Amino acid sequence: MKHALHKMNPSVKFLLITICMFTMAFFFDPWTPFVFWIGILVLQLLFSRIDWKKWLLFMLPFFVTAFGYFWTTLVFAEDQSGPVIWSIWNVHVTETQLNHALSLSFRVLAFSSLSLLFALTTNPTTFIMSLMQQLKLSPKIAYGVMVGYQFLPVLKDEFMHIGQAQRLRGITQEKNAFQRLLGTRRVLIPMLAGAVRKAERAAFSMEARGFTGERRSSYFQVIKVGKIDTALAVVFLLVLVLSCTNRLWLDF
Amino acid sequence: MLNSWKLKEIVLMSLFAVVFGIVYLLFVHVGNIWAGFIGPIAYEWIFGIWFIVSIICMYIIRKPGAAVVSETIAAAIEVLLGNAVGPRLILSGLIQGLGAEAVFAATRYKRFDLWVLMLAGVGSSVFSFVYGYFLGGFAVYSPGYVALMLGIRILSGAMIAGLGGKALSDGLLATGSLRGYAISRSKKGEVRA
């Protein structure tokens, strides 16, 4: 039970999350995204083993964003009908406005929990392999992405080395934020030049070892769609339907 | 479409995607914090940075699909890096890439001057705005506010992605590492190999 979300096929998970998000985009009442958000949290609690401290750390910026959506909607909302329930200085908040604001904020929270659910329970390599095996992604692109992913630590080191080398030669960091932004060009260009050379070398050695980019009939790491995926898909869609029909069973 | 692609071009896009994936994520965090104070309009100023990879790759490789594939790969890499915005980034990357691709396709992949690159940035801005309008629920905002958001995003797309992308690629071309890609062939006026 506790491993279900981790074992789920990444492509199926990806498709389900996409469906859920697009459905949520049609709702502008506060309850639907709220109920959905709670549903996602319950799913996560039941079917995954994630580090909730890490989860909270990742979610923190989204709480800030949700708050930003909340007050912007209060101030800039189009539909200002309904009774006024709040007045601060010259801003009169109506019920419709408050509902829209709450809806958008909960939508931000629901979307980010949904994304975190994916991010914290999916192995990146398995995800790419599954995209290639289930969703027919071209092997050329799939393995190309994997190469890039493997180079990540190398590029991180290079980023540091370039910075250190430039400091040795007496280039100091500007204090002005705008100048610093322009200064990133000095680091980016050597990094990209290095990336071009690495890409050429990697592609050359892949081809030298017989990689043609054609679809294979068998894979070393086989990723399947199983019963667990069907079961979890039903649960996901149930949460979605329950939150969309909250008017029928939620009475306030 | 992919048959005409060389493996080194795909790996190049992937490595660029990693470099810019890090930059993109940095800006996502900057945008998130800002958005807490000034709302969703915070993202608009810096939106152009998220289109830059499609413009750079198209400018360098000059093959149909370079914009949309590179932007989607960049989004996928962002997801692989394990960030909280998660899998929906892949979709937004695809849509942003399509916006730029549409502009290049309209010129039949023959013109790659500054104006076309800036227009491609605008194309990404418009496409991504329509998507964001739907998913972010911008329909509740007043039309003036939405127009302001769109205006800033278009400006950001043209300036950061178009102008910035060209400046970066030209700087890269000057290092001489791009020999063997379409961008240096056209400079010398040779026939396409």
Boltz contact constraints between the chains, C-beta under 6 A:
constraints:
  - contact:
      token1: [A, 14]
      token2: [B, 87]
      max_distance: 6.0
  - contact:
      token1: [A, 17]
      token2: [B, 87]
      max_distance: 6.0
  - contact:
      token1: [A, 21]
      token2: [B, 88]
      max_distance: 6.0
  - contact:
      token1: [A, 25]
      token2: [B, 134]
      max_distance: 6.0
  - contact:
      token1: [A, 25]
      token2: [B, 135]
      max_distance: 6.0
  - contact:
      token1: [A, 58]
      token2: [B, 84]
      max_distance: 6.0
  - contact:
      token1: [A, 61]
      token2: [B, 32]
      max_distance: 6.0
  - contact:
      token1: [A, 64]
      token2: [B, 36]
      max_distance: 6.0
  - contact:
      token1: [A, 65]
      token2: [B, 32]
      max_distance: 6.0
  - contact:
      token1: [A, 65]
      token2: [B, 35]
      max_distance: 6.0
  - contact:
      token1: [A, 65]
      token2: [B, 36]
      max_distance: 6.0
  - contact:
      token1: [A, 67]
      token2: [B, 36]
      max_distance: 6.0
  - contact:
      token1: [A, 68]
      token2: [B, 35]
      max_distance: 6.0
  - contact:
      token1: [A, 68]
      token2: [B, 36]
      max_distance: 6.0
  - contact:
      token1: [A, 68]
      token2: [B, 39]
      max_distance: 6.0
  - contact:
      token1: [A, 72]
      token2: [B, 39]
      max_distance: 6.0
  - contact:
      token1: [A, 73]
      token2: [B, 140]
      max_distance: 6.0
  - contact:
      token1: [A, 76]
      token2: [B, 141]
      max_distance: 6.0
  - contact:
      token1: [A, 76]
      token2: [B, 142]
      max_distance: 6.0
  - contact:
      token1: [A, 76]
      token2: [B, 145]
      max_distance: 6.0
  - contact:
      token1: [A, 77]
      token2: [B, 140]
      max_distance: 6.0
  - contact:
      token1: [A, 78]
      token2: [B, 141]
      max_distance: 6.0
  - contact:
      token1: [A, 78]
      token2: [B, 142]
      max_distance: 6.0
  - contact:
      token1: [A, 100]
      token2: [B, 140]
      max_distance: 6.0
  - contact:
      token1: [A, 104]
      token2: [B, 137]
      max_distance: 6.0
  - contact:
      token1: [A, 112]
      token2: [B, 84]
      max_distance: 6.0
  - contact:
      token1: [A, 115]
      token2: [B, 85]
      max_distance: 6.0
  - contact:
      token1: [A, 115]
      token2: [B, 86]
      max_distance: 6.0
  - contact:
      token1: [A, 116]
      token2: [B, 84]
      max_distance: 6.0
  - contact:
      token1: [A, 118]
      token2: [B, 86]
      max_distance: 6.0
  - contact:
      token1: [A, 118]
      token2: [B, 87]
      max_distance: 6.0
  - contact:
      token1: [A, 119]
      token2: [B, 82]
      max_distance: 6.0
  - contact:
      token1: [A, 119]
      token2: [B, 86]
      max_distance: 6.0
  - contact:
      token1: [A, 124]
      token2: [B, 80]
      max_distance: 6.0
  - contact:
      token1: [A, 138]
      token2: [B, 2]
      max_distance: 6.0
  - contact:
      token1: [A, 140]
      token2: [B, 2]
      max_distance: 6.0
  - contact:
      token1: [A, 140]
      token2: [B, 10]
      max_distance: 6.0
  - contact:
      token1: [A, 144]
      token2: [B, 10]
      max_distance: 6.0
  - contact:
      token1: [A, 144]
      token2: [B, 11]
      max_distance: 6.0
  - contact:
      token1: [A, 144]
      token2: [B, 14]
      max_distance: 6.0
  - contact:
      token1: [A, 145]
      token2: [B, 14]
      max_distance: 6.0
  - contact:
      token1: [A, 145]
      token2: [B, 73]
      max_distance: 6.0
  - contact:
      token1: [A, 145]
      token2: [B, 76]
      max_distance: 6.0
  - contact:
      token1: [A, 147]
      token2: [B, 11]
      max_distance: 6.0
  - contact:
      token1: [A, 147]
      token2: [B, 14]
      max_distance: 6.0
  - contact:
      token1: [A, 148]
      token2: [B, 14]
      max_distance: 6.0
  - contact:
      token1: [A, 148]
      token2: [B, 15]
      max_distance: 6.0
  - contact:
      token1: [A, 148]
      token2: [B, 17]
      max_distance: 6.0
  - contact:
      token1: [A, 148]
      token2: [B, 18]
      max_distance: 6.0
  - contact:
      token1: [A, 148]
      token2: [B, 77]
      max_distance: 6.0
  - contact:
      token1: [A, 149]
      token2: [B, 80]
      max_distance: 6.0
  - contact:
      token1: [A, 151]
      token2: [B, 15]
      max_distance: 6.0
  - contact:
      token1: [A, 152]
      token2: [B, 18]
      max_distance: 6.0
  - contact:
      token1: [A, 155]
      token2: [B, 18]
      max_distance: 6.0
  - contact:
      token1: [A, 189]
      token2: [B, 171]
      max_distance: 6.0
  - contact:
      token1: [A, 189]
      token2: [B, 172]
      max_distance: 6.0
  - contact:
      token1: [A, 191]
      token2: [B, 19]
      max_distance: 6.0
  - contact:
      token1: [A, 192]
      token2: [B, 172]
      max_distance: 6.0
  - contact:
      token1: [A, 193]
      token2: [B, 175]
      max_distance: 6.0
  - contact:
      token1: [A, 193]
      token2: [B, 177]
      max_distance: 6.0
  - contact:
      token1: [A, 195]
      token2: [B, 15]
      max_distance: 6.0
  - contact:
      token1: [A, 195]
      token2: [B, 19]
      max_distance: 6.0
  - contact:
      token1: [A, 196]
      token2: [B, 177]
      max_distance: 6.0
  - contact:
      token1: [A, 197]
      token2: [B, 177]
      max_distance: 6.0
  - contact:
      token1: [A, 199]
      token2: [B, 8]
      max_distance: 6.0
  - contact:
      token1: [A, 199]
      token2: [B, 11]
      max_distance: 6.0
  - contact:
      token1: [A, 199]
      token2: [B, 12]
      max_distance: 6.0
  - contact:
      token1: [A, 199]
      token2: [B, 15]
      max_distance: 6.0
  - contact:
      token1: [A, 200]
      token2: [B, 8]
      max_distance: 6.0
  - contact:
      token1: [A, 202]
      token2: [B, 11]
      max_distance: 6.0
  - contact:
      token1: [A, 203]
      token2: [B, 7]
      max_distance: 6.0
  - contact:
      token1: [A, 203]
      token2: [B, 8]
      max_distance: 6.0
  - contact:
      token1: [A, 203]
      token2: [B, 11]
      max_distance: 6.0
  - contact:
      token1: [A, 207]
      token2: [B, 7]
      max_distance: 6.0
